[in-house]
Structures are given as structure tokens and as C-alpha cells.
């Protein structure tokens, strides 16, 4: 997210996608902790939605809804509705 929005570093959608994909790998050391996977799915869903990759975005957003804590689920639901409208 820091890279996606440029907090404390250059904004880079491509770099953010790499970080999110790394977090979604099964062997990532923090995969089960701190809702890392749900947050990464939410981030990937946002980026792919903006890039008009609806099917891929929807998959990530649905995963965030299924596995996220309430705040992540709410944001993912909003993004999923927007993605479906495009």
C-alpha cells in the first residue's frame, strides 16, 4: 500500500503489484499473520480494477471479502461493486 499510494517512497503501481503478489505466495513468511493475504488481495483488486481487468480484480476482491477482517471486507465490497459497474 505504501508503494501503491507513494507514502514515503515513489508511487509505483507496478512495484505495488509485485509486493502484493509476493505476499500472496504460499511460502511467504507472514502469509497467515496480520491479514496479510486479505490486504494484498484488496490491494491487487484495487489496482486491477483501475486497470480495467475486471475478472482478475473481482477474484482478488472476493478473496479479500472471504478472508479479511471487517474493514478489509467493507472496502473490498465497495471496490467489487465499482468493478462490476465498469
MMTF fields as JSON, N, C-alpha, C and O atoms, coordinates in Angstrom:
{
  "mmtfVersion": "1.0.0",
  "mmtfProducer": "UNKNOWN",
  "numBonds": 343,
  "numAtoms": 344,
  "numGroups": 86,
  "numChains": 1,
  "numModels": 1,
  "chainsPerModel": [1],
  "groupsPerChain": [86],
  "chainIdList": ["A"],
  "bondAtomList": [4, 2, 8, 6, 12, 10, 16, 14, 20, 18, 24, 22, 28, 26, 32, 30, 36, 34, 40, 38, 44, 42, 48, 46, 52, 50, 56, 54, 60, 58, 64, 62, 68, 66, 72, 70, 76, 74, 80, 78, 84, 82, 88, 86, 92, 90, 96, 94, 100, 98, 104, 102, 108, 106, 112, 110, 116, 114, 120, 118, 124, 122, 128, 126, 132, 130, 136, 134, 140, 138, 144, 142, 148, 146, 152, 150, 156, 154, 160, 158, 164, 162, 168, 166, 172, 170, 176, 174, 180, 178, 184, 182, 188, 186, 192, 190, 196, 194, 200, 198, 204, 202, 208, 206, 212, 210, 216, 214, 220, 218, 224, 222, 228, 226, 232, 230, 236, 234, 240, 238, 244, 242, 248, 246, 252, 250, 256, 254, 260, 258, 264, 262, 268, 266, 272, 270, 276, 274, 280, 278, 284, 282, 288, 286, 292, 290, 296, 294, 300, 298, 304, 302, 308, 306, 312, 310, 316, 314, 320, 318, 324, 322, 328, 326, 332, 330, 336, 334, 340, 338],
  "bondOrderList": [1, 1, 1, 1, 1, 1, 1, 1, 1, 1, 1, 1, 1, 1, 1, 1, 1, 1, 1, 1, 1, 1, 1, 1, 1, 1, 1, 1, 1, 1, 1, 1, 1, 1, 1, 1, 1, 1, 1, 1, 1, 1, 1, 1, 1, 1, 1, 1, 1, 1, 1, 1, 1, 1, 1, 1, 1, 1, 1, 1, 1, 1, 1, 1, 1, 1, 1, 1, 1, 1, 1, 1, 1, 1, 1, 1, 1, 1, 1, 1, 1, 1, 1, 1, 1],
  "groupList": [{"groupName": "UNK", "atomNameList": ["N", "CA", "C", "O"], "elementList": ["N", "C", "C", "O"], "formalChargeList": [0, 0, 0, 0], "bondAtomList": [1, 0, 2, 1, 3, 2], "bondOrderList": [1, 1, 2], "singleLetterCode": "X", "chemCompType": "L-PEPTIDE LINKING"}],
  "groupTypeList": [0, 0, 0, 0, 0, 0, 0, 0, 0, 0, 0, 0, 0, 0, 0, 0, 0, 0, 0, 0, 0, 0, 0, 0, 0, 0, 0, 0, 0, 0, 0, 0, 0, 0, 0, 0, 0, 0, 0, 0, 0, 0, 0, 0, 0, 0, 0, 0, 0, 0, 0, 0, 0, 0, 0, 0, 0, 0, 0, 0, 0, 0, 0, 0, 0, 0, 0, 0, 0, 0, 0, 0, 0, 0, 0, 0, 0, 0, 0, 0, 0, 0, 0, 0, 0, 0],
  "groupIdList": [1, 2, 3, 4, 5, 6, 7, 8, 9, 10, 11, 12, 13, 14, 15, 16, 17, 18, 19, 20, 21, 22, 23, 24, 25, 26, 27, 28, 29, 30, 31, 32, 33, 34, 35, 36, 37, 38, 39, 40, 41, 42, 43, 44, 45, 46, 47, 48, 49, 50, 51, 52, 53, 54, 55, 56, 57, 58, 59, 60, 61, 62, 63, 64, 65, 66, 67, 68, 69, 70, 71, 72, 73, 74, 75, 76, 77, 78, 79, 80, 81, 82, 83, 84, 85, 86],
  "secStructList": [7, 2, 2, 2, 2, 6, 1, 1, 1, 7, 7, 7, 2, 2, 2, 2, 2, 2, 2, 2, 2, 2, 2, 2, 1, 6, 6, 7, 6, 6, 6, 6, 1, 6, 6, 2, 2, 2, 2, 2, 2, 2, 2, 2, 2, 2, 2, 2, 2, 2, 6, 6, 7, 2, 2, 2, 2, 2, 2, 2, 2, 2, 2, 2, 2, 2, 2, 1, 7, 2, 2, 2, 2, 2, 2, 2, 2, 2, 2, 2, 2, 2, 2, 2, 2, 7],
  "xCoordList": [0.817, 0.0, 0.866, 0.528, 1.968, 2.839, 3.332, 3.375, 3.701, 4.199, 3.054, 3.229, 1.89, 0.727, 0.347, 0.013, 0.399, -0.011, 1.167, 0.963, 2.383, 3.558, 3.821, 4.341, 3.472, 3.748, 5.195, 5.557, 6.016, 7.408, 8.296, 9.456, 7.783, 8.552, 7.853, 6.755, 8.487, 7.862, 6.627, 6.632, 5.584, 4.383, 4.658, 5.13, 4.369, 4.618, 3.601, 3.666, 2.664, 1.669, 2.323, 1.943, 3.291, 3.957, 4.703, 4.644, 5.393, 6.106, 5.111, 5.349, 4.005, 2.978, 2.43, 2.233, 2.184, 1.692, 2.689, 2.288, 3.971, 4.991, 4.953, 5.042, 4.822, 4.757, 3.502, 3.564, 2.368, 1.126, 1.223, 0.816, 1.753, 1.889, 2.831, 2.595, 3.888, 4.811, 4.088, 4.295, 3.253, 2.518, 1.5, 1.125, 1.051, 0.052, 0.66, -0.07, 1.977, 2.62, 2.437, 2.474, 2.239, 2.002, 3.158, 2.943, 4.358, 5.511, 5.944, 7.013, 5.159, 5.527, 5.521, 4.564, 6.571, 6.689, 5.558, 5.276, 4.907, 3.832, 2.456, 1.5, 2.343, 1.084, -0.106, -1.178, 0.058, -1.059, -1.208, -2.213, -0.25, -0.291, -0.801, -0.593, -1.459, -1.836, -2.698, -2.646, -3.489, -4.381, -3.609, -4.131, -2.381, -1.532, -2.16, -2.183, -2.665, -3.217, -4.459, -4.599, -5.354, -6.568, -6.22, -6.818, -5.275, -4.848, -4.199, -4.413, -3.404, -2.767, -3.807, -3.71, -4.799, -5.875, -6.652, -7.018, -6.899, -7.587, -6.771, -7.315, -5.482, -4.616, -4.564, -4.676, -4.391, -4.372, -5.71, -5.756, -6.797, -8.123, -8.311, -8.875, -7.834, -7.929, -7.16, -7.689, -5.917, -5.079, -5.672, -5.78, -6.056, -6.596, -7.93, -8.247, -8.706, -9.966, -9.694, -10.366, -8.713, -8.357, -7.77, -7.888, -7.134, -6.565, -7.613, -7.284, -8.841, -9.976, -9.744, -10.065, -9.2, -9.064, -10.09, -9.75, -11.359, -12.482, -12.445, -12.645, -12.196, -12.249, -11.161, -11.422, -9.947, -8.853, -9.115, -8.899, -9.586, -9.884, -10.947, -10.806, -12.008, -13.1, -12.601, -13.012, -11.741, -11.204, -10.457, -10.635, -9.618, -8.861, -9.791, -9.634, -10.746, -11.661, -12.542, -12.805, -12.999, -13.803, -12.981, -13.505, -11.705, -10.826, -10.649, -10.617, -10.535, -10.4, -11.673, -11.608, -12.82, -14.09, -14.188, -14.64, -13.764, -13.854, -12.881, -13.192, -11.707, -10.68, -10.292, -9.422, -10.911, -10.471, -11.222, -12.289, -10.642, -11.327, -12.364, -12.345, -13.264, -14.393, -14.04, -14.722, -13.015, -12.667, -12.209, -12.554, -11.444, -10.986, -12.177, -12.284, -13.071, -14.256, -15.105, -15.552, -15.326, -16.155, -15.54, -16.234, -14.24, -13.593, -13.608, -13.841, -13.362, -13.375, -14.768, -14.892, -15.801, -17.17, -17.453, -18.084, -16.992, -17.177, -16.449, -17.016, -15.195, -14.419, -15.023, -15.003, -15.559, -16.167, -17.394, -17.583, -18.22, -19.396, -18.966, -19.569, -17.926, -17.428, -16.887, -17.12, -16.165, -15.582, -16.676, -16.551, -17.735, -18.836, -19.573, -20.158, -19.557, -20.235, -19.471, -20.049, -18.186, -17.342, -17.573, -16.953],
  "yCoordList": [-1.183, 0.0, 1.254, 2.246, 1.208, 2.375, 2.72, 3.89, 1.709, 1.91, 2.283, 3.1, 1.68, 1.945, 3.419, 4.013, 4.011, 5.411, 6.377, 7.59, 5.864, 6.725, 7.3, 8.41, 6.568, 7.035, 6.723, 5.558, 7.748, 7.567, 7.02, 6.696, 6.91, 6.404, 6.841, 7.394, 6.592, 6.922, 6.055, 4.864, 6.656, 5.901, 5.017, 5.5, 3.74, 2.803, 1.675, 0.804, 1.695, 0.64, -0.697, -1.714, -0.709, -1.958, -2.548, -3.755, -1.71, -2.201, -2.689, -3.703, -1.977, -2.406, -3.777, -4.633, -3.987, -5.289, -6.393, -7.485, -6.125, -7.125, -7.463, -8.632, -6.438, -6.676, -7.461, -8.389, -7.093, -7.805, -9.26, -10.157, -9.502, -10.887, -11.68, -12.862, -11.049, -11.72, -12.112, -13.206, -11.225, -11.502, -12.62, -13.276, -12.846, -13.873, -15.252, -16.236, -15.332, -16.629, -17.493, -17.002, -18.777, -19.71, -19.769, -20.031, -19.535, -19.664, -18.343, -18.284, -17.292, -16.014, -16.166, -16.705, -15.703, -15.943, -15.337, -15.833, -14.289, -13.648, -13.923, -13.214, -14.934, -15.223, -15.318, -14.799, -15.958, -16.163, -15.031, -14.972, -14.155, -13.135, -11.796, -11.415, -11.097, -9.704, -9.48, -8.415, -10.487, -10.359, -9.974, -9.274, -10.43, -10.067, -10.455, -9.652, -11.665, -12.121, -11.32, -10.921, -11.082, -10.322, -8.898, -8.36, -8.296, -6.94, -6.902, -5.966, -7.92, -7.99, -8.222, -7.646, -9.061, -9.262, -7.963, -7.642, -7.232, -5.951, -4.993, -4.359, -4.887, -4.009, -4.398, -3.547, -5.698, -6.159, -5.893, -5.492, -6.113, -5.846, -4.392, -4.084, -3.488, -2.045, -1.715, -1.064, -2.164, -1.842, -2.423, -1.725, -3.695, -4.326, -3.715, -3.663, -3.258, -2.585, -1.288, -0.979, -0.545, 0.714, 0.466, 1.305, -0.694, -1.065, -1.748, -2.229, -1.795, -2.378, -3.866, -4.338, -4.576, -6.031, -6.634, -7.149, -6.556, -6.865, -8.26, -8.405, -9.285, -10.654, -10.907, -11.493, -10.464, -10.645, -9.831, -10.312, -8.585, -7.729, -8.375, -8.423, -8.87, -9.486, -10.684, -10.856, -11.498, -12.65, -12.239, -12.84, -11.213, -10.745, -10.099, -10.31, -9.322, -8.655, -9.664, -9.511, -10.687, -11.726, -12.48, -12.856, -12.704, -13.36, -12.481, -12.988, -11.171, -10.242, -10.235, -10.151, -10.321, -10.367, -11.655, -11.638, -12.758, -14.056, -14.179, -14.826, -13.563, -13.792, -12.604, -12.714, -11.474, -10.26, -9.952, -10.502, -9.071, -8.562, -7.532, -7.146, -7.08, -6.254, -5.038, -4.78, -4.294, -3.101, -3.478, -2.803, -4.539, -5.001, -5.484, -5.178, -6.235, -6.734, -5.584, -5.608, -4.578, -3.43, -2.726, -2.433, -2.454, -1.762, -2.628, -2.126, -3.912, -4.818, -4.879, -4.94, -4.862, -4.876, -3.628, -3.714, -2.478, -1.226, -1.308, -0.97, -1.756, -1.871, -2.898, -2.698, -3.995, -5.016, -4.452, -4.696, -3.706, -3.083, -2.119, -2.091, -1.329, -0.396, -1.147, -0.759, -2.222, -3.019, -3.618, -3.639, -4.099, -4.707, -3.676, -4.033, -2.408, -1.348, -0.945, -0.405, -1.21, -0.772, -1.63, -1.41],
  "zCoordList": [0.0, 0.0, 0.0, -0.645, 0.714, 0.749, -0.643, -1.026, -1.388, -2.742, -3.69, -4.593, -3.475, -4.333, -4.285, -5.31, -3.087, -2.922, -2.8, -2.75, -2.752, -2.679, -1.296, -1.185, -0.236, 1.121, 1.474, 1.644, 1.582, 1.965, 0.87, 1.124, -0.335, -1.473, -2.749, -2.711, -3.858, -5.131, -5.345, -5.033, -5.874, -6.195, -7.403, -8.432, -7.286, -8.363, -8.318, -7.45, -9.25, -9.325, -9.621, -9.041, -10.507, -10.857, -9.659, -9.423, -8.913, -7.73, -6.682, -6.027, -6.521, -5.567, -5.953, -5.09, -7.248, -7.696, -7.361, -6.956, -7.522, -7.183, -5.693, -5.318, -4.844, -3.406, -3.036, -2.23, -3.622, -3.331, -3.771, -3.033, -4.952, -5.425, -4.53, -4.28, -4.049, -3.141, -1.849, -1.323, -1.349, -0.113, -0.297, 0.676, -1.515, -1.783, -2.031, -2.147, -2.113, -2.321, -1.083, 0.045, -1.308, -0.206, 0.783, 1.967, 0.325, 1.213, 1.836, 2.444, 1.706, 2.31, 3.832, 4.388, 4.514, 5.956, 6.786, 7.877, 6.308, 7.068, 6.488, 6.802, 5.652, 4.942, 5.884, 5.573, 7.012, 7.933, 8.95, 9.658, 9.032, 10.071, 9.591, 8.439, 10.466, 10.249, 9.008, 8.393, 8.646, 7.487, 6.231, 5.363, 6.141, 5.007, 3.683, 2.751, 3.586, 2.312, 1.93, 0.774, 2.874, 2.569, 2.155, 1.223, 2.825, 2.457, 1.089, 0.318, 0.785, -0.529, -1.618, -2.702, -1.337, -2.31, -2.535, -3.666, -1.473, -1.614, -2.481, -3.385, -2.211, -2.994, -4.46, -5.342, -4.716, -6.115, -6.782, -7.945, -6.057, -6.616, -6.991, -8.04, -6.128, -6.427, -7.699, -8.6, -7.767, -8.919, -10.198, -11.206, -10.161, -11.365, -11.772, -12.96, -10.812, -11.127, -11.886, -12.871, -11.42, -12.094, -13.475, -14.368, -13.647, -14.95, -15.833, -16.918, -15.391, -16.108, -16.415, -17.505, -15.468, -15.578, -14.625, -13.559, -15.038, -14.172, -13.565, -12.359, -14.363, -13.848, -12.806, -11.755, -13.104, -12.151, -10.889, -9.776, -11.067, -9.917, -9.041, -7.819, -9.664, -8.908, -8.097, -6.95, -8.658, -7.932, -6.677, -5.618, -6.794, -5.632, -4.602, -3.399, -5.075, -4.148, -3.426, -2.233, -4.126, -3.481, -2.443, -1.394, -2.723, -1.744, -0.509, 0.613, -0.707, 0.421, 1.26, 2.486, 0.611, 1.334, 2.153, 3.298, 1.562, 2.238, 3.407, 4.407, 3.288, 4.305, 5.135, 5.999, 4.901, 5.578, 6.857, 7.13, 7.621, 8.799, 8.332, 7.163, 9.206, 8.763, 7.908, 6.916, 8.255, 7.467, 6.062, 5.092, 5.953, 4.638, 3.823, 2.635, 4.455, 3.737, 3.215, 2.069, 4.053, 3.623, 2.423, 1.45, 2.487, 1.367, 0.112, -0.987, 0.269, -0.884, -1.51, -2.733, -0.694, -1.224, -2.059, -3.112, -1.593, -2.345, -3.68, -4.72, -3.657, -4.891, -5.836, -7.05, -5.306, -6.15, -6.866, -8.058, -6.153, -6.786, -7.887, -8.96, -7.625, -8.662, -9.865, -11.01, -9.598, -10.679, -11.554, -12.778, -10.938, -11.694, -12.543, -13.566, -12.141, -12.915, -14.171, -15.114, -14.175, -15.308, -16.517, -17.557]
}
